[in-house]
Amino acid sequence: MQNLINKVQVKTAVAIVRAKAALSNRSGQGALDTAIQVLISIVLGALILGGLYLILNATVLPTITDRIKDMFNYHG
């Protein structure tokens, strides 16, 4: 029984050491920063494109459509 308890304690200690080493490792920090920047850029780009789409459909396209119809329906 004591042998089993010692094995469990050793495995637990090894797991704790590995977890601490993994958490303190900063080797992938640059890749994480780059991934976050890319994600933020994609979200901001989608928001800007969505806003432009709403502006174009709400104000610009109806005005252009009316002007084109007026050009072809000219009664002079």
N, C-alpha and C positions, 0 to 999 in steps of 0.2 A: 504494500500500500504506500509506503514511504517513497518507493522508487517511482510510482505513478505520480505522486505529488511533485517530486523533484522534476520529472519530465515536463509536467504541465507548467511549473514555474519557469523552467528554462525556455520553453516555447513561448510563453507569455513575454518574458524578458526580450527574447529575440524579436518578437513582433513589435514590441514597443520601440526598440532601437531602430528597426526598419521604418516604422511610421515616422519617428522623429527625423530620420535621415531624409525621407521623402518630402516631409513638410519643410525642411530647412534647405532643400535643394533649389537653387535659383537658376539653374541652367536653361530652363525653358521660358524664362521671364520675357525675353524679347519676342518670342513667338506669340506669347499670350497678348502682349501689348499690340502687336501687329494685327492679330485676329480681332481684338476689340475695336481697333481703329477701322478696320475694314467693315465690321458689322455696323458701326456708327455711321460710316459713309454711305452704306447701302440704305439704311433707314432714312437718313436725311435726304438722300437722292430720291427715294420713293415719295417722301412727303412733298418735296419740291415739285416733282412731276405730277403728283396728284393735285396740288394747288394750281399749277399751270393748266391742267386739264379742266378743272372747274372754272377757271377764269375764261379760258377760251370758249368753252361751251356756253357759259352764261352771258358773256358780253360780246366777244369778238365775232363768233360764228353767226349769231342772229343778225348782227349788223351787216356783215359781209353778204349773207344770204339775201337780205332785203335790198341791198344795193345792186346785186346781180339781177334780181328779179325786176327792179326798176329799170335797169339798163335794157333788158330784153322786152319789157312791156312799155317802151317809150311810144307815146302817141303824140307826135309832133306835127 
